[in-house]
Amino acid sequence: MTKFIKIVTKMEKYTLVNKIYYLESLRGIAALTVALFHFRSSSNSFLISNSFVQNGWVMVDFFFVLSGFVIAYNYLEKIKTFNNLFNFQIRRFLRLYPLHLLTLLLMLALEFSQYIKEFILSDIGKEAAFTNNNFVAFINNFFLTHAFFEDKLTFNNPSWSISTEFFTYFLFSFLILIIKNIRSLILISLLIIIFSGYFIFEDLNITNRYAIFRCIHSFFLGFLAFYIFNLKKIHINNWFVYLIFILTCCAVCFLQIIPSILLPSIFFLLIVSLVCSKENIIKKILDYKILIFLGKISYGIYMIHYLIWVIIEQILKLFFITNSNDEYMLDPIIGTFVLITGLFIIIFLSNLLYNKIEMPFNKYKRNFNVNKISK
């Protein structure tokens, strides 16, 4: 079992040594679930015709909760000056933006290709090029403001969460800077969770306008999860971990019974139960190298999968007859084959992007040292 070490002084001081790999694995599983959820071609494949995948959109909220935990885990004690805050925000920008910009430009290229096809063949299809993905939408995507100013999802649809998360980072880091007392920070976090919950109470599945409240609600729950973990006074029995894990799976599967607003809190319980428990079967499974690998490239999976599904859909339309609504249904066997092939392509490209884009920018991030304290 992967070990991680903490040196604690007066509860708040700590030194991060290693990642918590079982949480990385969960991130990878969540990213694959979102990718399956967004499979654009109609199919009765057993891989997607189940309630867990059909409700896979809630995995974005798991990302938010996990992000709150990880950011606090890495940066809570490092942001002491405005210079630290600036470096932190630059580091997060360099983490998020390169893949966002790449997928944005690739989606723009696809939009142009559709426009050329319409011009040559006089075949508009279901929707004309640049109907939603217009100039204003591109500008908003370029400046990461599309989750605030766009009524519909545009270009690389999943990137709405990147828009909200980037500004949530700033809010959290600013609060760390101005609120020195940990108890006051916890109280403010609780108030933020309650306040943001008001805006998403009726429908958690918000992807624009009020999406920032969806993000900060889950993110600050993740911060509270870290606070509980950092206390090092709570030790959870493994039977409770198994119970919460089953509850989480059931909650995702049965959203018609369990209100979606409860999902972030359930994800919070899952993370707390894992990090505050001893070695167990779930951690052993999540420590498999293949799952850790998926966690490592999970950001690439999340950012590139929608583009791949759009391309595959366009290719399939060349071989399958569509109805008046420009839709079609694949045979379950063919659909499963297409889906698995697409997943392999997504994983391959995500690994390539990790090595060729994420890692080089990760090295560049070292120029912005959050540990450096201005005198």
N, C-alpha and C positions, 0 to 999 in steps of 0.2 A: 504493500500500500504506500502510495506517495506520501511523504511526510512534509510538513511545513512547520517552520519554527517562528515563534514570535517572542520578542523580548518586551515585556510590559513594565512600565513605570507609572505608578499612580493611574492605572487603568487606561490612560489615553496614549502613552508612548508605545510604539511598536516598530519593528523592523521587518519588512517583507523579505522573505528568502525565496520562496517558490510559489508557483501558481497552485491553486487548488484544482487538480486535474479533473476530478469527477464533476465539477461545475462546468469546466470547459467541454466535457463530453455532453452534458445536458444542453449546452448551447448549440453544439453540432446537431444533436437530435432535433432540437427545436427548429433550426434552420432548414433541415431536410423536410420537416413537417410543413413548414411554410411553402417550401418549393413544391411539394406534392399538392398542397391546397391550391396553388396557382396554376396547376397544369391546365392549359387552355383548351385542349382538344377533348370533345365529349367522348367518354368511354365508360364502360361498366367494369373496368379493371378492379380487381379486389384490393389493389394497393391504394385506391382513392375512394372507393365506394363503401366507406365506413365512417362512422360518426366522428372518430378521433381526427381523421384528416379533414373531413368536411367542416369541422370546427377549428381547423388549424390556424385560423387567423388570430386566435387568442395567444399563440406562441409569441407574438410580438410583445404582448404584455409581460410574458416571462422574460424576454430580452431586457425590457425596461427594469424589472425588479432585479435581475441579475446584474445589470449595468450599475444600478445604484449601490449594490453590495461591492462590486469590484472597484468602482471609482473610490468609494470610501476606504476600501481595503488598501488601496495604493496611495491615496492622496490626502486623506483626512488631516494628517499631521504635517503636510508639506506646504500647504498654502498659508503663508503667514504675512506676505506682503503683496502689493499690487503687481510687483514684478513676477512673483510666483504665480499669481492668478493669470497674468498675461501669458507666461510660458505654458501653463497648464492648458489654456484655451487654444494656443497654437498647436500644442501636441495633439489635442483632440481633433483639431481641424485637419492636421496632417494624417491622422488615423482614419478619418471619415471621408474627407473630400476627394482624394485621388480616384478611388473606385467610383464614387458618385459621379464625378466629372466624366470619367471614361464611359460609364453606362449611359449617361445623359447624351453624350456625343454619338454613341452607337445607336441609341434610340432615335436621335435626330436623323442619322443617316438612313435608318429604316423608313422614317417618315418621308424623306425625300425619294427613296426608291419606290414607295407606294404612289407618290405623286407622279413620278415618271411613268409607272405602269398605267395609272389612270389616264394620263395624257396620250400614251401610245395606243392603248387598247380601248379607251373610252369606257372603262369598267370601273365604276366607283365602288361597288360592293356595298357592304353594310354601312360604311361611314367614310366620307371623303378624307383625304390626307389633310393634316393640320386643322381638323375640326376642333379637337380638344388640345392637341399638342401644338399650340400656336406660339407666336412670338412672345406674348406676355407670359405664357406658361413656361417657356424656355428661360426667360429672364428670372422668374421666380425660382425655378429649379436651380439655375446657376448660382443664385445668391442664398440658396437654402431657405427660402421663405415660402415655398409652395404649400406647406401644410397650413399656412396662415391665410394666404390670399387666393388660393385656388378652390373653387367649389367642387371640382372633380379631381380624381387622380389623373395625373398626366405623366407622359414619358415613362420613366422607370417607376411604375406604380409603387413598389414597396419602399421607395426612398422617402416617402412622406415621414416615416419614423425617424430617418436620419435628420430631417429638418427639425423636428421637435426635440430630438435628443441633444443636438448641438447647443440649443439655447437653454435646455434644462441643465446641461453642464455648467453653463455660465451662472445660472441662478444658484446652483448648489455651491459652486466655488466662491461666489460672492458672499453667501451666507456664512461659509466657513471663515472667510476673511474678517467679516464685521462682527460675528458672534463668537467670542472667545470661550464662553462657558459651554461645556458639552451638554449640560442639562437644559440650558436655554435653547440650544440648537435642536435638541430632541423635541422640546415643546413646540417650537416653530414648525418643525417637520410634521408633527401630529396635526397641527392646525392646517398646514398645506395639504395634507392627505385628506382631511375632512372637507376643506374648501373645494379642492379639485374634484372630490367624489360627487359633489353636488352637480357638477356640469356633465358628468358621465353616468349618473345614477340610472337613468332610464335606458341608455344604450351605450355599452362600452365600445362598440365597434364604430368609433369616430375616427376618420382619417384626414380631416381638414377642419379649419376654423377653430374648433374646440379641442383638436387633437393634442395640443400642448398640455391640457389638463389630464388627458389620458396618460401621457408620458410622465408628468411630474408625480401623479398619484402613485404609479407603480415604482418609479425611481426612488422616491423617498421611503416607500415601504422597504426597498432594497437596502437603503441606508440604515433603517431601523434594524433590519436583519443583521447587518454588520455590527451595530452597536451591541446587540444581544450576544453575538458571537464574541465580541471583544471583551465583554465582561468576564468571560471564562468562569462563570459561576453556575451556568446552566448546563447540565449533562442529560441528554435525552436518551431514553432506552430505545434499543433497536426496534422493539415491537411497535413503538409509536412512529418511528421512521417509516416502517412498512405500511402502517395505517395511513399516514399522510400521503405516501406515494400512491397508494390505491385510491385514496380520496381525490388526489390530483387528476389521475387518469379518468376517474368516473366523472369528475366535474367538467372536464373537457368534452367527454363523450355525451353528456346529458345536459347541455346548455338549456334545453327546453324545460328542465326541471330546476336546475340550479341557476339563479340569476348571474349573468355574466359579470356584474359588478363585483362579485365575490371572488372571481378568478385571481386577480392580483394578490388578494390576501391569502388565498390558498397557495399561490406560488411562493409568497413570503414564508408561509409555514413550512413548505417543502425545503426551501433553502436553509432556514433555521434548523430544521430537524436534521438535515445532512451535516451541516458544519458543526453542530453541537453534539454529535453522536460519535461513538467509537466505530471501528471498522465493522462493516456489515456486508451482506450479500450485494446490496445495491451499489455500494461504493466499489466493491470488487469488480462487478460487471462494468461499471462506468470507467474503471481504470484500464480497460482493454485498449491497446494501442490504436486500433482502428477507430474507436470512438473519440479518443483524444485527438487523433489526426483530423477527424471531422470537426471537432471543436476549434482546432487551430485554423482551419480554412473556412470557418462558419460565416465570417463576414463576406467573403467572396461568394459563398453559396447564396447568401441572402441577396446580394447586390446583382449577381449575374443571371440568376435563374429565370427571372421574368423575361429578359431579353431572349434567352434560349427558347423558351416556350413560344414566344411570338414568332421567332424564325421557323421553328418546327411546324407551327400552325400554318404558316404561309406555304411551306413546302407540301404539307399534307393536302392543302386545298388544290394543288395541281393534280392530285391523283384520286381524290374522292369527290363525288358529286355533292354539292351543297344545295340546300333548299332555298326558298325565297328569302329567308333571313340570313343567308350566308352561313348556315350551320350544318353540321354533319355529326353522325354517330359512328365511332370506330367499333369494330368487332372487339370483344373483350380480350382476345388473345393478341390481336394486332395492337390494341391500345396498351396492353401491358408491356409488349415488346418496345413500343415507341417510348413509353414512360421510362422504362429501365435504361434504354439507350440514352434518352435525354438526361437522366440522372448521372450516368457515367460521364457524359460530356460536361455537365455542370461541375461535377467533382474534379474532373481533369483540369478544366479552365480555372476553377477556384484555386487549385494548388499552384497552377502557373501564375495566376495573379498574385498569390501570396508571396511567391519567390521573386517575381519580377517587378512588382509594384509595392506591395505592402512592406516587405522587408527593407528595400532601399529607402523608403520614406521613414520607416521605423528607425533606421540608422541616422537619418537626417534629424529626427526628433531629438536626438541626444544634444543637439546644439541649444535646445531650449530646456535647460535643467530646472525642474521645479524645486529641487532641493536647494538651489542657490538662493541665499537670502541676502537681499540688498542691505548694505550698511548705511 
